[in-house]
Structure formats: structure tokens, C-alpha cells
Amino acid sequence: MTEQSAPARLDLHQDVALLTADIIDIFSVSGEERRLADAVEHALRAIPQLELTRDGDAIVARTSLGRAERVILAGHLDTVPLPTTEGSLGTVPSYWASGAPGEGILYGRGATDMKSGVAVQLALAAGMFDGGAAPDKDVTFVFYDHEEVEGVKSGLGRLVRNHGDLLEGDFAILLEPTDGTVEGGCNGTIRFEATTVGEAAHSARAWMGSNAIHAAAPILERLAAYEPKTVSVDGLDYRESLNAVRVHGGTAGNVIPDRCVVEINYRFAPDKTMAQAEAHVRELLDGFDLVRTDGAAGARPGLNHPAAASFVAAVGAEPKPKYGWTDVARFSELGVPAVNFGPGDALLAHKDNEHVDAAAVRECLRALRSWLGLPAAE
């Protein structure tokens, strides 16, 4: 049996920063989450107060304490591919910059996005009933696969389709990296291809053809002149953006191109529906052949919900908007208000030097325990 396929075991009762390192050490690039999912399931089955459901490489673990309120804590198990630059620290296995495990900065793929958040979920699940304690809310833990790839493969989306009843709740927290600050809702995203068509000709006789790349210039001019808005939604200011993200066309260095495609991405505030966002882009680029290729609605912050308000108070920091799209939008579609909250800097996600501070992971766990009415961990 290879090291990669050997069964992995996780000690959920160790320090949460050390647990983070152990989770990083289990390779789980998107599509290869099985070994980590097995380890998570095995560890959670040792907690008798949890009811487990496994679907592919996604796991749902729920308490049934008869509380008046149910909250969901969700996180994905997969990471983006490992760095290809030689000497990168943000890879697998993990690395402690201090040389002392559990102290200072922890490097490794997924350190921020989002194995430190998963470690917090697991440590919380394992420690909720220590010493006869119990949370003052029922809790649903969700661990899922295929987040870092196209949405049709999403493990959370699969859980919604196959086990939607298990995802019912009053409030959800997605443990994406937010530097320990509550980030409410998220922007939506929508993508288009704008195509211009010309006529091919030898570049030595360019007048015999029509240049499709030149014909795309007005598209780029309109996008460059566009002034994105900042939109206030439920007290949070969401910055929008509309940009060309890729241009491709032409067949050879001596041929006038007969086709050019401009790929466009619009990040829109959660006050808009997908239909409104699409109409906005089509109005701006009226007269061009525009095809929508992908899209996902945003999510309003939901900070006016009592559970959200109590959580913000427990964290003790001013909430911020989430500019990028996250799976809080999936919970929003289910009618569950959701926020992002987790350890680590989101700007470090996917970087070759991805890392997290051990103290930040411990603080995240402390805040959640406090909010759930649990005593401080020893």
C-alpha cells in the first residue's frame, strides 16, 4: 500500500493548530478528496452525539438535542493543485516556520483555503460535549468535496439535491478565510463571450479581408470606460466590477483573423438577480453577439437575522462584505441566512506561500465555542 493510499487517522482532541497541519498533510486536490473524507468520517463516528450521513466524499454530521435553533457550519475538503514553483512552502506536507509544531506560522496547501477552517469544525465537533457540556444550539457540520472546480461538480450542490432536508437550518457559517472577521453574503458572478466575425485573408492583402480582432475594439473601449458601482445592501457596501478577462482569435501570423472572442466577467452586488445582471451587461454591449456561459447569484448578508446578529456580537468585529462568490449563496437559495467566517487571509488562498497563523486558528475556535455557549477550552 502506498503512502498516498494508506488509511489516515485524525486526532480531533489535539490542539487545533496541530490538527490543521495533520489535515494539510492529507493530500486532497479536487477530485482526490476520498482519503481525507474517509479520515473525517472515521473521526466523527467516534462522537456518539452526532448522526452521520455520507454522500460520495461529502459528510453531514448533526446533533439532535431538541434546541430551538439549528446552525450549520460548512467547509470544503478539497484544495487547488499544489504549487509548481520549486521551493514553494505552500504545498504538502505542511511546514512550521518556527520549527516548533503548533507555534507561529503554518505553511501548506489549504492552510487558509480552507483546511484551517475544517480543523476548527472538527475540533468544535469533538469538544462540544467534553466534561458534560453541550451547545445551546443544534449544530449541523457539513464537509464537502469539489468546491475548487466548476459548479456542476460541487459536493455541496450534490448534497442539496440528494439530502436537502439535512441542510435545513436557521443560520449558516461557511468557514472560508476572512481573517477572523464576519463577511456577510457575497457578490454574484456572471460570464459572457462576445464574438466578432470578419473575413480571413492573407495579411499581405489585408484589404481583401475584414479583421475580427479590430472589430472587437469597441467592446474593449466600452469595458475600459465602464465605471463600476458600489452598492449598499443591508448596511454593507459591495464593490462591483466588469472586465474583459480573456481575448482569443486568429489562426496564424500571416492571416487576417475572421473570428475574435472576448470573455467577460461581471461581479455584481447581491441586490441584483441573475436576470438583472445579464440585462445590465447586454445593455452596455448592445449590438454585439453576446452569449452567457456561466453564472451564480449572490447572497444578501442576512445580518438582520437574530442568529447572525448574536454571532457578530460574539465575534466582536465590524462585519464586512464578501466580494468574491462563495457557497453562502447556495445556503441563501435554501432560505438559510449565511455568512463567511474563518481563520486566515483570503488573499493568501491558492498562493505558493499559502500560510496561516496558529493563533488565528485558535481564536476562530474560541469565538465559535463562546457563541455556542460552550466553556473555554482548557
C-alpha positions in Angstrom: 0.0 0.0 0.0 1.4 3.4 -0.9 1.7 6.3 1.5 -0.9 8.1 -0.6 -3.5 5.3 -0.2 -2.8 4.3 3.4 -5.6 5.0 5.8 -5.3 8.3 7.5 -6.3 9.0 11.2 -7.0 12.3 12.7 -6.8 13.1 16.5 -9.6 15.7 16.9 -8.7 16.3 20.6 -5.2 17.7 19.9 -4.5 21.4 19.6 -6.5 22.8 16.7 -3.4 24.3 15.0 -1.7 20.8 15.1 -4.9 19.3 13.7 -4.7 21.8 10.9 -1.2 20.6 10.0 -2.4 17.0 10.0 -5.3 17.8 7.7 -2.9 19.7 5.3 -0.7 16.6 5.2 -3.6 14.6 3.7 -3.4 15.4 0.0 -6.9 16.3 -1.3 -6.7 18.3 -4.5 -10.1 18.5 -6.1 -11.2 15.1 -7.3 -8.9 13.3 -4.9 -10.7 14.0 -1.6 -11.5 10.4 -0.7 -8.7 9.8 1.7 -9.4 12.9 3.7 -13.1 12.3 3.6 -12.5 8.8 5.0 -10.4 10.2 7.8 -13.0 12.8 8.7 -15.8 10.2 8.7 -13.8 7.8 10.8 -13.0 10.5 13.4 -16.6 11.8 13.6 -18.1 8.3 14.0 -16.3 8.2 17.4 -18.6 11.0 18.6 -21.9 9.3 19.8 -23.9 12.5 19.8 -23.6 13.0 16.1 -25.7 11.5 13.3 -23.7 11.0 10.2 -24.6 10.8 6.5 -22.1 10.2 3.8 -22.7 11.1 0.1 -19.7 10.4 -2.1 -16.9 12.4 -0.5 -19.2 14.7 1.4 -20.2 14.2 5.1 -23.0 15.7 7.1 -22.9 15.3 10.9 -25.8 16.6 13.0 -26.8 16.9 16.7 -30.4 16.3 17.7 -30.6 18.0 21.1 -34.0 19.5 20.7 -32.7 23.0 20.7 -34.9 25.9 19.5 -32.3 26.9 16.9 -30.2 25.0 14.4 -27.0 26.4 12.9 -24.8 25.0 10.1 -21.0 25.1 10.0 -19.7 24.2 6.5 -16.4 23.8 4.8 -14.9 22.1 1.8 -12.2 19.4 1.9 -10.5 20.0 -1.4 -7.7 22.3 -2.4 -6.4 23.7 -5.7 -3.4 21.9 -7.2 0.0 22.1 -5.5 2.5 24.8 -6.4 4.8 24.0 -9.3 7.5 26.5 -8.3 10.5 24.7 -6.8 11.0 25.6 -3.1 7.4 26.7 -2.5 6.3 26.4 1.1 2.5 26.3 0.4 2.5 22.7 -0.6 2.1 19.2 1.0 3.3 18.2 3.6 2.9 21.2 5.9 5.8 23.2 7.3 6.2 25.2 10.6 8.3 28.3 10.1 9.3 28.4 13.7 10.5 24.8 13.6 8.2 24.2 16.7 5.0 22.4 15.8 1.9 24.4 16.9 3.8 27.7 17.2 3.8 30.7 14.8 3.1 30.4 11.1 2.0 27.1 9.4 2.6 26.8 5.6 0.9 24.3 3.3 -1.7 24.0 0.5 -5.1 24.7 2.1 -3.7 26.4 5.2 -6.1 29.2 4.6 -8.4 27.8 1.9 -9.6 26.1 3.9 -8.2 23.3 6.0 -7.7 25.5 9.0 -11.5 26.2 8.9 -12.1 22.4 8.5 -9.9 21.8 11.6 -11.9 24.3 13.6 -15.1 22.4 12.6 -13.7 19.1 13.6 -12.2 20.4 16.9 -15.5 22.0 17.7 -17.4 18.8 17.0 -15.1 16.8 19.1 -15.1 19.2 22.1 -18.7 20.2 22.3 -19.6 17.6 24.9 -16.4 17.5 26.9 -17.0 17.5 30.7 -20.7 17.2 30.3 -21.1 20.4 28.3 -23.4 20.8 25.4 -24.1 23.6 22.8 -27.1 25.8 23.3 -28.0 25.3 19.6 -28.3 22.2 17.5 -25.4 22.1 15.1 -25.0 20.6 11.6 -21.5 20.1 10.4 -21.0 19.9 6.6 -17.8 18.7 4.9 -17.9 18.6 1.1 -15.8 17.9 -2.0 -15.3 19.6 -5.4 -15.5 23.3 -4.3 -12.4 24.5 -6.2 -13.8 23.4 -9.6 -16.8 24.2 -11.8 -20.1 24.5 -10.0 -21.7 21.4 -11.7 -19.3 19.2 -9.7 -19.9 20.8 -6.3 -20.3 18.4 -3.5 -22.4 20.9 -1.6 -24.7 21.2 -4.7 -25.0 17.4 -4.7 -25.9 17.4 -1.0 -28.6 19.9 -1.7 -30.1 17.6 -4.4 -29.8 14.4 -2.5 -30.1 15.4 1.1 -31.7 18.8 1.1 -33.5 18.1 4.4 -30.2 17.7 6.2 -29.2 21.2 5.3 -32.2 22.9 6.8 -31.3 25.4 9.5 -31.8 28.9 10.9 -28.3 30.3 10.1 -25.2 29.0 8.4 -21.5 29.9 8.7 -19.0 29.0 5.9 -15.5 28.7 7.3 -13.8 30.3 4.4 -10.8 32.5 5.3 -11.9 36.0 6.5 -9.1 36.9 8.9 -11.5 36.2 11.7 -14.0 38.9 10.6 -17.6 38.2 9.7 -18.1 38.7 5.9 -21.8 38.9 5.0 -23.3 37.5 1.9 -21.3 37.6 -1.4 -21.3 39.2 -4.8 -22.8 37.3 -7.7 -20.8 36.4 -10.8 -21.8 36.0 -14.5 -19.7 35.3 -17.6 -20.2 36.0 -21.3 -18.5 35.6 -24.6 -18.7 38.5 -27.0 -17.9 37.3 -30.6 -16.9 39.4 -33.6 -16.8 38.0 -37.1 -14.6 39.1 -40.0 -13.3 37.6 -43.2 -10.0 35.8 -43.5 -7.4 36.9 -46.0 -3.6 36.9 -46.4 -2.1 39.6 -44.3 -0.1 40.8 -47.3 -3.5 41.6 -48.9 -5.3 42.7 -45.8 -7.8 44.8 -47.8 -9.3 41.6 -49.2 -10.5 40.6 -45.7 -12.0 42.0 -42.6 -10.2 41.9 -39.2 -12.4 40.4 -36.4 -9.9 41.4 -33.7 -10.0 45.1 -34.8 -13.8 44.7 -34.7 -13.6 43.8 -31.1 -12.0 47.2 -30.2 -15.4 48.9 -29.3 -16.1 46.1 -26.8 -12.9 46.7 -25.0 -13.4 50.5 -25.2 -16.8 50.2 -23.6 -15.5 48.0 -20.8 -12.5 50.2 -20.2 -14.8 53.3 -19.9 -17.2 51.5 -17.6 -17.4 52.8 -14.1 -18.4 50.1 -11.6 -20.7 50.9 -8.8 -20.5 50.4 -5.1 -23.9 49.2 -3.9 -25.1 49.2 -0.3 -27.0 46.1 0.7 -28.3 45.6 4.2 -25.7 48.1 5.5 -22.7 46.5 3.7 -21.0 48.1 0.7 -20.4 45.7 -2.2 -17.9 46.8 -4.9 -18.8 45.6 -8.4 -16.5 45.0 -11.4 -17.0 44.4 -15.1 -13.9 43.3 -17.1 -12.6 41.5 -20.1 -10.7 38.6 -18.7 -9.5 36.9 -21.9 -9.3 37.6 -25.6 -8.6 35.0 -28.3 -8.7 35.0 -32.1 -6.6 34.5 -35.2 -5.1 31.4 -36.7 -1.6 32.4 -37.9 0.8 35.3 -38.2 0.1 35.9 -41.8 -3.7 35.5 -41.8 -6.3 38.3 -41.1 -8.4 36.8 -38.3 -12.0 36.1 -39.2 -13.2 35.5 -35.6 -12.4 37.0 -32.2 -13.9 36.2 -28.8 -13.8 38.4 -25.7 -14.5 36.7 -22.4 -16.2 39.0 -19.9 -16.8 38.6 -16.2 -19.3 40.8 -14.2 -19.2 40.6 -10.4 -22.4 42.2 -9.2 -23.8 43.2 -5.8 -26.4 40.9 -4.2 -29.2 43.4 -4.7 -29.5 42.1 -8.3 -30.9 38.9 -9.7 -29.1 36.9 -12.4 -31.6 38.2 -14.9 -30.9 41.8 -13.9 -27.2 41.3 -14.1 -27.4 39.8 -17.5 -29.7 42.6 -18.7 -27.1 45.2 -17.5 -24.3 43.7 -19.4 -26.4 43.3 -22.6 -27.4 46.9 -22.4 -23.8 48.0 -22.2 -22.7 45.8 -25.1 -25.8 46.3 -27.2 -25.1 45.5 -30.9 -22.7 42.7 -30.2 -23.1 38.9 -30.3 -23.2 38.1 -26.6 -23.6 34.6 -25.1 -23.8 33.9 -21.4 -21.6 31.0 -20.5 -21.8 30.7 -16.7 -23.2 32.5 -13.7 -24.1 32.2 -10.0 -26.3 34.5 -8.0 -25.0 36.4 -5.0 -26.3 36.3 -1.4 -27.6 39.1 0.7 -25.8 39.5 4.1 -28.7 38.4 6.3 -27.2 40.2 9.2 -30.6 41.3 10.4 -31.4 37.7 11.4 -31.2 37.2 15.2 -28.7 34.4 15.0 -26.5 36.4 12.7 -26.7 39.4 15.0 -25.7 37.3 18.0 -22.8 35.8 16.1 -21.5 39.2 15.0 -21.7 40.4 18.7 -19.8 37.3 19.8 -17.0 37.8 17.2 -16.8 41.5 18.3 -15.6 42.9 15.0 -17.4 45.1 12.4 -18.7 42.9 9.6 -17.6 43.3 6.0 -18.9 42.4 2.6 -17.6 39.4 0.7 -16.6 40.5 -2.8 -15.9 37.0 -4.2 -18.6 34.3 -4.7 -18.8 31.6 -2.1 -21.1 28.8 -1.2 -23.1 31.1 1.2 -25.1 31.7 -2.0 -26.2 28.1 -2.0 -27.5 28.4 1.6 -29.2 31.7 0.7 -31.1 29.9 -2.1 -32.3 27.4 0.5 -33.6 30.2 2.6 -30.8 29.9 5.2 -29.1 33.3 6.0 -25.3 32.7 5.8 -22.0 34.5 6.4 -18.3 33.7 5.9 -16.1 33.4 8.9 -12.8 31.6 9.2 -9.1 31.9 10.1 -6.5 33.1 7.6 -6.1 35.8 5.0 -8.2 35.2 1.9 -5.5 37.0 -0.2 -3.1 34.1 0.6 -5.5 31.4 -0.8 -4.0 29.5 -3.8 -0.7 31.2 -3.4 2.7 29.4 -3.5 3.3 30.7 0.1 -0.2 29.9 1.5 0.0 30.0 5.3 -2.0 30.7 8.5 -1.1 31.8 12.0 -1.7 29.2 14.6 -3.1 31.9 16.9 -5.7 32.8 14.4 -7.0 29.2 14.1 -7.3 29.0 17.9 -9.1 32.3 18.1 -11.6 31.2 15.5 -12.4 28.1 17.5 -12.6 30.2 20.7 -15.2 32.6 19.1 -17.4 29.7 17.9 -17.3 27.9 21.2 -18.3 31.1 23.0 -21.2 31.8 20.6 -22.5 28.2 21.1 -22.5 28.7 24.9 -19.6 26.4 25.5 -16.9 26.9 28.1 -13.4 28.0 27.1 -11.3 25.1 26.0 -8.6 24.1 28.5 
